[in-house]
């Protein structure tokens, strides 16, 4: 479906801007923490520049997951996917209500009011789930029945809201039964798995032939297996019990394999033919392969942690960032390099050639971080991994936003 003049992007801009703001703030806090952990000290230049982040290190996960990730996915649900499925974006009161809950939660968490912030976070994730249930689980504007992706995508924010409330309840009862920061990263994984088996063929311009629709049923079941394995794996690992870590690691390996198999990527690339530029197909294939490789690395890291084969701090660090940076952003670099333009009404044939720079910076940063974590070598290079990943992400968004604005202006002039 083509959207004229970037309408859903305009409607979703306040939430998108909020996502990017929390990404930047959370990213700077994470860079400072990694720097202090590896080569730090308050007297060096980086330490002085980022001295304001000290005392906020515990907020990094909240800004990254409950902030950036939830806002990014919610923006798509409330605008892009809603318009595609139902023919309309979420009402202004829903979008405004999301932000009215979102920003107080961010401020409260930074101010040390964790419980109040998490209560608000459960509310805005619940709002996204409620809207998705009313929109994506109804017949589409063309009379189509909801598919597996509609149900799975609706479940993802609902599950995150339930996990958040369960953690709050456990704290009020005087116990801590699982690590919410680790369990919460199930949200980006499951949300991506929910939509990618549907989106990849659409991005490649594959026509819905009878054979392709029959094939989609098999791919849907693989996506469901990947979804369940990722969710159960990360919840099991969040107990931090050795058995839970081993089980979680094994399930993430299953999820990585099933998710990659659910894409039908080779068939979709072949079916797309010459309608899609070769650079779009190759960029998509490379980043999706890297994304699922990092999801497998996350599983292997949890296994190593559970079996006592590596330092627990760095095994967790590697697992978490292999998911939140490696899996998530490789998918973004592959998919959004096409999707951003498609939602603005730009034909596939006019999608600009993606730059390899963001992917090179991101994946080099993750390798440096993981190598240092398990070997203790090159702490200076590991400290650079945070800025490298940040530069890659910022470059990706700035470059594509600039090109998108130029293309939209050109289309209007034409």
C-alpha positions in Angstrom: 0.0 0.0 0.0 1.2 3.5 -0.8 0.7 6.5 1.5 0.5 9.9 -0.2 2.7 12.7 1.0 4.1 10.7 4.0 0.8 11.1 5.9 1.5 8.4 8.6 5.0 9.7 9.1 3.7 13.2 9.8 1.1 11.8 12.3 3.6 9.6 14.0 6.4 12.2 14.1 5.9 13.3 17.8 6.2 9.7 18.9 9.1 9.0 16.6 10.9 12.1 17.8 10.3 10.9 21.4 11.8 7.5 20.5 14.9 9.1 19.0 15.3 11.5 22.0 15.2 8.6 24.5 17.6 6.6 22.3 20.1 9.5 22.3 19.9 10.1 26.1 19.9 6.4 26.9 22.8 5.9 24.5 24.9 8.6 26.0 24.3 7.0 29.5 25.3 3.6 28.1 28.5 5.0 26.4 29.5 6.6 29.7 28.9 3.4 31.7 30.9 1.3 29.2 33.7 3.8 29.2 33.9 3.8 33.0 33.7 0.0 33.1 36.6 -0.4 30.6 39.1 2.5 30.7 37.1 5.1 32.7 38.0 7.7 35.3 36.4 11.1 35.8 39.6 12.9 34.8 39.7 11.9 31.1 38.0 14.0 28.4 35.2 11.6 27.7 34.6 11.2 31.5 34.4 14.9 31.9 32.0 15.4 29.0 29.7 12.7 30.2 30.0 13.3 33.9 26.3 14.3 34.1 25.4 10.6 33.4 26.9 9.3 36.6 24.1 8.2 38.9 21.9 7.5 35.9 23.5 4.2 34.8 20.5 2.2 36.1 18.2 4.2 33.7 20.0 3.0 30.5 17.8 -0.1 30.1 14.6 1.8 30.8 15.3 4.5 28.2 16.5 2.0 25.6 13.6 -0.5 26.0 10.7 1.2 27.6 11.6 4.4 25.9 13.0 4.0 22.4 11.9 0.5 21.6 8.3 0.8 22.9 7.9 4.2 21.3 9.2 3.1 17.9 7.0 0.0 17.7 4.0 1.9 19.1 4.5 4.6 16.5 4.2 2.0 13.8 1.2 0.3 15.3 -0.7 3.6 15.9 0.1 5.1 12.5 1.8 3.1 9.7 0.3 -0.3 10.4 -3.0 1.1 11.5 -3.4 3.0 8.3 -2.3 0.1 6.2 -4.7 -2.3 7.8 -7.8 -0.2 8.7 -7.4 2.8 6.4 -6.9 5.3 9.3 -4.3 6.2 11.9 -5.0 6.2 15.6 -7.2 9.1 16.8 -5.3 12.1 18.1 -6.4 11.4 21.7 -4.7 8.0 21.6 -1.4 9.4 20.2 -1.5 12.3 22.7 -2.5 9.9 25.5 0.5 7.7 24.8 2.9 10.7 25.0 1.1 12.0 28.1 2.0 8.8 29.9 5.4 8.2 28.1 7.3 11.4 29.0 6.3 11.5 32.7 7.5 7.9 33.0 10.9 8.8 31.4 11.3 11.8 33.8 10.3 9.9 36.9 12.7 7.0 36.2 15.6 9.5 35.7 14.5 11.1 39.0 14.8 7.8 40.8 11.1 7.1 41.1 11.2 3.6 39.6 7.9 2.3 40.7 5.8 5.2 39.5 7.7 5.2 36.2 7.1 1.5 35.7 3.4 1.9 36.5 3.1 4.5 33.8 5.1 2.3 31.4 2.6 -0.5 31.9 -0.1 2.0 31.1 1.3 3.2 27.8 2.3 -0.2 26.6 -1.2 -1.4 27.6 -2.7 1.5 25.6 -0.7 0.4 22.5 -1.9 -3.2 23.0 -5.5 -2.1 23.5 -5.5 0.0 20.3 -3.8 -2.9 18.4 -6.5 -5.3 19.6 -9.3 -3.0 18.5 -7.7 -2.3 15.1 -5.4 -5.1 14.0 -7.7 -7.9 15.2 -10.7 -6.6 13.2 -11.1 -7.4 9.5 -9.0 -5.1 7.3 -10.4 -2.3 5.1 -10.3 -4.8 2.3 -12.2 -7.5 4.3 -9.1 -9.6 5.0 -9.0 -11.6 8.2 -6.3 -10.9 10.8 -3.2 -13.1 10.2 -0.6 -14.5 12.6 1.3 -11.2 12.6 -1.8 -9.3 13.8 -2.2 -11.5 16.8 1.5 -11.7 17.7 2.1 -8.0 17.3 -0.9 -7.2 19.5 0.4 -9.7 22.1 3.9 -8.1 22.3 3.0 -4.9 24.1 0.4 -6.7 26.2 3.0 -9.2 27.4 5.4 -6.4 28.3 2.7 -4.6 30.3 1.9 -7.8 32.2 5.6 -8.5 32.9 6.0 -4.9 34.2 3.0 -5.3 36.5 4.2 -8.7 37.7 7.6 -7.3 38.6 6.0 -4.4 40.5 3.7 -6.8 42.3 6.7 -9.0 43.3 8.5 -6.0 44.7 5.5 -4.9 46.7 5.3 -8.4 48.1 8.9 -8.2 49.2 10.5 -10.5 46.6 12.3 -10.3 43.2 11.6 -13.3 41.1 13.0 -12.2 37.8 15.1 -9.4 36.2 12.7 -7.1 34.4 15.5 -5.4 32.4 16.5 -8.8 30.9 12.9 -10.0 30.5 11.8 -6.8 28.8 14.0 -7.3 25.8 11.6 -10.0 24.7 9.5 -7.1 23.5 11.7 -6.0 20.6 12.5 -9.6 19.6 8.9 -10.7 19.5 7.6 -7.6 17.8 10.1 -8.0 15.1 9.4 -11.7 14.6 5.7 -10.9 14.5 5.9 -8.7 11.4 9.1 -9.7 9.5 7.7 -12.9 8.0 4.9 -10.8 6.5 6.8 -7.7 5.7 9.8 -9.1 3.9 7.9 -10.4 0.8 5.9 -7.1 0.7 9.1 -5.1 0.8 10.4 -7.1 -2.1 7.3 -6.5 -4.1 6.3 -10.2 -4.3 2.8 -10.7 -5.8 0.3 -12.7 -3.6 0.0 -15.7 -5.9 -1.9 -18.8 -4.8 1.4 -20.7 -4.4 2.9 -17.8 -2.3 -0.2 -17.7 0.0 0.0 -21.4 0.6 3.7 -21.0 1.4 2.9 -18.2 3.8 1.1 -20.7 6.1 4.2 -22.7 6.6 6.2 -19.5 7.2 3.6 -18.3 9.7 4.0 -21.4 11.9 7.8 -21.0 11.9 7.3 -17.4 13.1 5.0 -18.6 15.9 7.6 -21.1 17.0 10.3 -18.4 16.9 8.0 -16.0 18.8 7.2 -18.4 21.6 10.8 -19.7 21.9 12.2 -16.1 22.2 9.6 -15.1 24.8 10.0 -18.2 27.0 13.8 -18.1 26.6 14.2 -14.5 27.7 11.7 -14.9 30.6 13.5 -18.1 31.7 16.9 -16.3 31.5 15.6 -13.4 33.5 15.4 -15.6 36.6 19.3 -15.6 36.5 19.2 -19.2 37.7 21.8 -21.4 35.9 19.1 -23.8 34.7 17.0 -20.8 33.4 20.0 -19.3 31.7 20.8 -22.6 29.9 17.2 -23.1 28.9 16.9 -19.5 27.8 20.1 -19.7 25.7 18.9 -22.9 24.0 15.5 -21.4 23.2 17.1 -18.3 21.8 19.1 -20.5 19.4 15.9 -22.2 18.4 14.2 -18.8 17.9 17.1 -17.5 15.7 16.9 -20.5 13.4 13.0 -20.6 13.3 12.8 -16.8 12.7 15.3 -16.8 9.8 13.4 -19.8 8.3 10.1 -17.9 8.7 11.2 -15.2 6.3 11.2 -17.2 3.1 13.9 -14.8 2.0 15.5 -16.8 -0.9 12.1 -17.5 -2.4 11.0 -13.9 -1.9 14.2 -12.5 -3.5 13.8 -14.9 -6.5 10.1 -14.0 -6.9 10.8 -10.2 -6.7 12.6 -10.4 -10.0 13.8 -7.1 -11.6 11.0 -5.1 -10.0 13.3 -4.4 -7.0 16.8 -3.0 -7.4 19.6 -5.5 -6.7 21.1 -3.2 -4.0 17.8 -3.4 -2.1 17.7 -7.2 -2.1 21.4 -7.6 -1.1 21.2 -5.0 1.7 18.1 -6.7 3.1 19.6 -10.1 2.9 22.9 -9.1 4.5 21.3 -7.3 7.4 18.7 -10.0 8.1 21.5 -12.6 8.2 23.5 -10.5 10.6 20.5 -9.9 12.8 19.7 -13.5 13.2 23.4 -14.3 13.7 23.4 -11.8 16.7 20.3 -13.4 18.1 22.1 -16.7 18.0 25.1 -15.0 19.7 22.7 -13.9 22.5 21.6 -17.4 23.0 25.2 -18.7 23.1 26.1 -16.0 25.6 23.3 -17.0 27.9 24.3 -20.7 27.6 27.9 -19.8 28.5 26.7 -17.8 31.4 24.5 -20.6 32.7 27.3 -23.2 32.3 29.8 -21.0 34.0 32.0 -20.7 30.9 32.4 -16.9 30.9 32.2 -13.9 33.2 28.6 -13.4 34.1 28.7 -9.6 33.7 30.0 -9.7 30.2 27.9 -12.7 29.2 24.8 -10.7 30.1 26.1 -7.6 28.5 26.8 -9.5 25.3 23.5 -11.2 25.3 21.5 -8.0 25.9 23.3 -5.9 23.3 23.4 -8.7 20.8 19.6 -8.5 20.9 18.9 -4.8 21.4 21.7 -3.6 19.0 22.7 -6.6 16.9 19.3 -8.1 16.2 17.1 -5.1 16.3 19.2 -2.5 14.5 20.4 -4.9 11.8 16.7 -5.5 11.0 16.1 -1.7 11.1 19.0 -1.1 8.8 17.8 -3.7 6.3 14.0 -3.2 6.5 13.6 0.5 7.3 16.0 1.4 4.4 13.1 0.4 2.3 10.0 0.7 4.6 10.6 4.4 5.3 10.3 5.3 1.7 7.4 2.9 1.0 5.3 4.4 3.7 6.0 7.9 2.2 4.7 6.7 -1.2 8.2 6.3 -2.9 8.2 3.4 -5.4 10.6 0.5 -4.8 12.4 1.4 -8.0 13.3 4.8 -6.5 14.5 3.7 -3.1 18.0 5.2 -2.7 21.0 2.9 -2.5 21.6 2.1 1.2 24.9 3.1 2.7 27.1 0.3 4.2 28.5 2.7 6.8 25.8 2.2 9.5 26.1 -1.5 9.4 29.9 -1.6 9.4 30.0 0.7 12.4 27.3 -1.2 14.3 28.6 -4.7 13.8 32.3 -3.7 14.4 31.2 -2.1 17.7 29.4 -5.3 18.8 32.3 -7.5 17.9 34.7 -5.3 19.9 32.4 -5.3 22.9 32.0 -9.1 22.8 35.7 -9.8 22.3 36.7 -7.7 25.2 33.9 -9.1 27.4 35.1 -12.7 27.1 38.8 -12.2 26.7 39.6 -8.9 28.6 41.7 -7.7 25.6 41.7 -4.2 24.2 39.6 -2.3 26.7 40.3 0.9 24.8 38.7 -0.5 21.7 35.8 -1.8 23.7 35.2 1.7 25.1 35.0 2.9 21.5 32.2 0.4 20.7 29.5 2.6 22.3 30.3 5.7 20.2 30.8 3.6 17.1 27.3 2.0 17.4 25.8 5.4 18.2 27.4 7.0 15.2 26.1 4.2 13.0 22.5 4.6 14.2 22.6 8.5 14.0 24.1 8.3 10.5 21.4 5.9 9.3 18.5 8.1 10.5 20.0 11.4 9.4 20.9 10.2 6.0 17.5 8.5 5.3 15.5 11.4 6.7 17.4 13.8 4.5 16.9 11.6 1.4 13.2 11.1 2.3 12.5 14.8 2.6 14.2 15.4 -0.8 12.2 12.7 -2.5 8.9 13.8 -1.0 9.6 17.4 -2.1 10.5 16.2 -5.6 7.3 14.2 -5.8 5.2 17.2 -4.7 6.9 19.5 -7.2 6.4 16.9 -10.0 
